[in-house]
Amino acid sequence: MNAAVIELTAAGVPTVTACALTGRSRATLHRRAARAADAVSCASREPAGSPVPAVGGNAPLVRARRVTRQSLSDTEREHARALLTCPAYAD
């Protein structure tokens, strides 16, 4: 469907009309175009050998999870998990 819209707009048909003719939402068209552009820019920033984010169809763009300054370290996380799973806190 996106290919049909792209071909129609390349032939000079306005995007609104091309989307109406193909039954495609303009929001979906623009969202997928932005997702594809973001994947290309992400792929260019990745070091060699890194997996490229999946794009196309309804596949979500996979991003690395950011680590915030407020997040617990691994040892703090393990300590909190051990504390919460101890018998004193069991139901």
N, C-alpha and C positions, 0 to 999 in steps of 0.2 A: 504494500500500500504506500509506504513512504517513497518508494522508487517512482510510483505513478505520479504522486504529488510533485516530486522533484522534477520529473520530466515535463509535467504540465507547466510548472513555474518557469522552467528554462525556456519553454516555447512562448512565454509571454503572458500566460494566464495568471491572473492575480491569485495569491495564496488562498484567499477566502473562497474564491470560486473553485480552485483545484481541490481544496479540502471538502467542499460541499459535493462536488462531483464524485469523489472517491469514498465519501462517507467517513473521512478521517477528521478527528478533532484537531483544530489548530494548536491547542494546548499540548496535545500529545506529540504533534509534529515538532514543535519548538522544544519541548522537554527532551525528546530523543536526540535532537540536533545538539542541544547543550550537553547532554550526557556523552555523546560521541566526541564532541570537542574537548570535554574535560578528560575523557579517557586518553585522547591523543596527547594532551599536555601532561597528564600523569605519566604516560609511557615514556615521554621524552625526559622526564626527571628521574626515572627509575635507573638504577645501575644495571649494567649488562647482566643478563641471566635472570633478572627478576621477572615474576609473572606479570603479564599485562592484564589489567582489569577487563572483565567480561563485558562486552557491549553488544547490543543487538537484541531484537525481540523484546521480551519483557525482563531480561536478565538485569538484576540490580548491579550497580557499579560498586565493586568491592574496594574498600579503602582500609588502610591500616588504622588501627585504633590509636588515638592520641593519648598520651600520658600527661595528666595534669599535675600541677605542683601539689595539689591537695590529696592526691591518691596515696593510698598506703603502699609501703614497700612490701616485697614478698614476705619478709619475716614478720612484719606487722600484720599482714593479712592472715598468715598462718596462726599467729597468736590470737587474733580476734576469732578466727574459725574454731580454734581449740577451746577458747573460752565459751563461745556460744553453744558448742556441742557437748560441753561437760554436763554431768548428771545434775548439777545444781540448777541448770536452766532447762532441763527436760520436762516435758508435760507429763 
